Amino acid sequence: MSLTSRRLLKTAIIFFEKVMMEHEKVEKIDLVEEDDYKAVFEIYLADGRILVTYIGDVYVLTAADVREIVSEYEVVDCIVVVSNWDEYTSEAKEIAKTMGIGVFKLKEFMKAINYNGKKFLDTYIEKTIE
């Protein structure tokens, strides 16, 4: 399955923690679980929310991947693909939204944590051609 197609480097985990702690809305971040392919964090926000966040380095996150993650982590609030080259399908984003879960690239997640509810789940950044 694509969730184990690329290893999640320790440097990606460290970078994610650093970037999160630099965000003005983040008060604390705890690494809950880590293995060769994923890390799960609890991110404590200034507004009182705690986001259980799954991160992975997946070339293309699919709807099947979302279902697999949720079957293992029922309380996950967000799935974040961390590499600049990673993507997710529109079906992955939509199926996750029906479950109340956000699917994001890292930059999108940084924007999304400023919002709650539907606006949180709907956050994405359009690709631009330079």
Number of C-alpha atoms within 10 A of each C-alpha: 8 13 21 13 12 14 14 22 15 14 9 16 19 11 13 16 17 12 13 20 15 10 14 10 17 20 15 14 19 12 14 12 11 15 11 12 16 21 19 21 22 19 22 17 18 12 11 10 13 16 17 22 22 23 24 25 26 25 18 17 25 21 18 15 17 21 16 14 15 18 11 9 14 12 12 21 21 22 25 23 24 23 16 11 11 16 18 20 12 13 14 19 22 17 18 21 18 10 14 16 23 28 32 26 20 20 15 18 23 15 15 20 20 16 12 12 11 11 12 21 24 18 19 18 12 7 6 5 4 3
